[in-house]
Amino acid sequence: MTSLKHMWIRVRDTWAGRDEPEHMRALAEMYWLTILALSGLVVLFAALYGGIKFFAALEPGETGSAVASQNRTLLDRGALKAVVEGFARRDAEYESLKTVRPSIADPSK
C-alpha cells in the first residue's frame, strides 16, 4: 500500500513540475510505457479472442453439426454438374466469339 501511495505521490509531483526539463523525461517514459502496455494488452486480447473463436469452430458442437447438415443438403451433385457444364458451354461460346467477331453497327456514325 505504501509503495502505491509513494508511486502516486511521485506521479503527482512529476505532473506538477511538467514544465521543468527533468520532469519531462519521466513523463515521456510514463507515457511510452503506458502506450506500450496498452498496445500489448490489445494484441493479447485479440490473440485470445481469435484463438477462442478458432477452437470454437473446430469443436463438434450443435452449431458445427447444424452447419455440416446444412452443407450436405445444399450440395447437390446434379446441380453442381449443371453448373460445371454451363461454364464449359460459356467457355466454348467465348472461344467462338474470339474467332468470329459479330458485326455490330457503330453507334457514333
N, C-alpha and C positions, 0 to 999 in steps of 0.2 A: 504494500500500500504506500509506503514512504517513497519507494522508487518511482511509482506512478505520480505521486504528488510532486516529487523533485523534478521529474521529466516535464510535467505540465508547467511548473514554475519556470523552467529553462526555456520552454517554447514560448511562454508568455513574455518573458524578458527579451528573448530574441525578436519577437514580433514588435515589441515596444521600441526596440532600437533598430528597426529595419532600415533606417536611413544611414546608419553607420556601416562602413565597408566590412568590418569584421563580422557583423551580424548577417550581412548579405550572403556570405559564403555558407553559413549554417542554414539559412533559409533556402538557398538553392539546393543544398544537399537534402534537406527535408522534402522539398518539392520533387526532386528527382526520385528519391526513394518511394514517395507516395505514388507517383506516376508508374514506377516500375512494379510496385506491389499490386496496384490496381490492374495493370495490364496482365500480370501473371495470374491473378485471380480470374480474369476474363478468359484467358486461354485455358486455365484449368477447368472452369465450369463448362466451357464449350466442348472440351475433350470428354468430360464426364457425360454431358448431355448426349453427345454424338455416340459414345460408347453404349449408353443405356438404350438409345433408340436402335442402334445396330444389333445389339444382342437381343432386344425385344422382338425384332423382326426374324431372328433365327430360331426363336423358341416356337415349338409347335403348339401354340395355344389356340383359343377359339377363333381369333381373328385370322391366324395363319391358315387354319383348316377351312374357314369360310372363303378366304381368297383362293385357296387351292381348288375348292369345289366349284367356285365361280369360273375359274380358268378352264376347268375341264368341260364345263357346259358351253363356254363361249367358243372354244376351239373346235371347229367342225372341219373334218378333212375334205369334204366335198366343197365347202365354201373356200377353203384355202387353195384347193386345186383350181377352182374357177378364177380366183384372183391371180394365181401364177400364170394361167393360160391367158388371162386378159393382158398381163404385162408382156407376154410373148407376142400377142397379137398387136399391141401398140408398138412394140419394137419393130415388127415386120412392116407396119404402116409407115413408121418413121423412115426406115431404110428405103422404102419405095418412094416416099416423097423427096428424099435426098437425090435419087437418081432422076426422077421425072418431076420437074417442078411444075406446079399448076399455074396456069395463066390467069393472073389476077389483074384487072384493069387498074391503072394508076389513078387514084382519086384526084391528084393535083392537076391532071390535064383535062 
